[in-house]
């Protein structure tokens, strides 16, 4: 039996402990996911020139925009090879070689990325800043110190701290 999906159909269930610490499944309908993606496109428009890096696990709600947002604009997606998401030096190489414009990090990984970036020559940072136009950080609080380091090392790249409960369909603010 096949059934067509509509806006009220279940898109996915993601498990979280959220702020309560008690594991639970959060059901997200197509409508919610589409509204989130539409909001992202409205606030941070992608174009055919953009390349999103897919590096989040499918079990992390941030993967939703990495998987689908690019399809709304004719942009492209670059799938980071397995294991590279834990290696900031490899990610820097991929950002540069693939001309990635948009990526997501948890704030702890932003710090590791910045540590690796500090060891790179200034021309590498400058070249990266010309192509990497936006980095989203979410999943935990982003410290002002980390944001300031980011601005010092990549002044041309926008850093967006998206945050919110899983129930809000990825980010709420």
C-alpha positions in Angstrom: 0.0 0.0 0.0 1.5 3.3 -1.0 0.4 6.6 0.5 1.2 10.0 -0.8 2.8 12.4 1.7 1.3 15.8 2.4 2.3 18.7 4.6 0.9 16.9 7.7 2.8 13.7 7.1 5.6 12.7 9.3 9.0 13.6 7.7 11.2 12.1 10.5 11.6 11.3 14.2 14.7 12.5 15.9 15.7 11.4 19.4 16.9 13.9 22.0 17.3 14.3 25.7 16.7 18.0 25.3 16.7 20.2 28.4 15.0 17.5 30.5 17.7 14.9 30.2 15.0 12.3 29.6 15.3 10.7 26.1 12.3 11.2 23.8 11.4 11.1 20.2 10.4 14.4 18.5 8.1 13.9 15.5 8.6 16.5 12.7 6.1 16.9 9.9 6.9 17.8 6.3 5.3 21.2 7.0 7.7 22.0 9.8 10.8 21.0 7.9 9.7 22.9 4.8 9.0 26.0 6.9 12.4 25.8 8.5 14.2 25.4 5.1 12.1 28.2 3.6 13.0 30.4 6.5 16.7 29.6 6.0 16.5 30.5 2.3 14.6 33.7 3.1 17.1 34.9 5.8 20.4 33.5 4.3 19.6 33.0 0.6 21.7 30.5 -1.3 22.3 30.8 -5.0 23.5 28.5 -7.8 27.1 29.6 -6.8 26.8 28.2 -3.3 28.2 24.9 -2.1 27.0 23.4 1.2 29.3 21.0 3.1 27.4 18.0 4.4 29.4 16.8 7.4 26.8 16.2 10.1 25.5 12.8 11.0 22.0 12.0 9.8 21.1 11.6 13.5 21.8 15.3 14.1 19.0 17.6 13.3 21.4 20.1 11.6 21.7 17.5 8.9 18.2 18.5 7.7 19.4 21.8 6.1 22.6 20.2 4.9 20.7 17.5 3.1 17.9 19.6 1.6 18.4 23.4 1.7 20.7 23.4 -1.4 18.0 21.8 -3.5 15.7 24.9 -3.1 18.1 27.2 -4.8 20.1 25.3 -7.4 23.1 25.3 -5.1 25.4 22.2 -4.7 26.4 19.9 -1.8 29.8 18.6 -1.1 29.9 15.4 1.0 32.9 15.4 3.3 34.6 12.1 3.3 33.9 9.9 6.3 36.2 10.7 9.3 37.2 14.1 8.0 34.5 15.8 10.1 36.8 15.2 13.1 39.9 16.6 11.5 39.9 20.4 11.1 43.0 20.4 8.9 41.2 18.1 6.4 38.1 20.3 6.6 40.2 23.4 5.8 41.7 21.5 2.8 38.2 20.6 1.6 36.8 24.1 2.1 39.6 25.5 0.0 39.7 22.8 -2.8 35.9 22.5 -3.1 35.2 26.2 -2.7 32.6 25.5 0.0 30.5 28.5 0.9 28.3 27.2 3.7 29.0 24.9 6.6 27.9 24.0 10.1 29.9 23.3 13.2 29.1 22.7 16.8 30.8 25.4 18.8 33.4 23.1 20.3 34.4 22.2 16.7 34.6 25.8 15.8 37.3 26.2 18.4 39.2 23.2 16.9 38.8 24.6 13.4 40.1 28.0 14.6 43.1 26.4 16.3 44.0 24.6 13.0 43.3 27.8 11.0 45.7 29.8 13.2 48.6 27.5 12.0 47.8 28.1 8.4 49.6 30.8 6.4 47.7 34.2 6.2 47.1 33.7 2.5 45.2 30.4 3.2 42.9 32.3 5.6 42.4 35.1 3.1 41.6 32.7 0.3 39.3 30.7 2.6 37.5 33.9 3.7 36.8 34.8 0.0 34.9 31.5 -0.6 33.5 30.5 2.8 30.7 33.1 3.1 28.8 31.7 6.1 29.3 29.3 8.9 26.5 28.2 11.2 27.3 27.2 14.8 24.7 25.4 16.8 23.9 22.5 19.1 25.4 24.2 22.1 26.2 27.8 23.3 28.7 29.7 21.3 31.0 31.8 23.6 31.7 35.5 22.8 35.5 34.6 22.9 35.0 32.0 20.1 32.9 34.5 18.0 35.7 37.1 18.4 38.4 34.6 17.4 36.4 33.7 14.4 35.9 37.3 13.4 39.7 37.9 13.7 40.7 34.9 11.6 37.8 35.1 9.0 36.6 38.7 9.0 34.8 38.2 5.6 32.9 35.1 6.7 29.5 35.5 8.5 29.2 33.5 11.7 25.6 32.6 12.6 24.7 31.1 15.9 21.6 29.1 15.5 20.2 27.5 18.5 17.0 26.0 19.8 15.3 22.9 21.0 14.8 19.9 18.7 11.1 20.5 19.0 11.6 23.8 17.1 12.8 21.9 14.0 16.5 22.4 14.2 16.9 26.1 15.2 14.6 28.6 16.9 16.9 31.6 17.1 
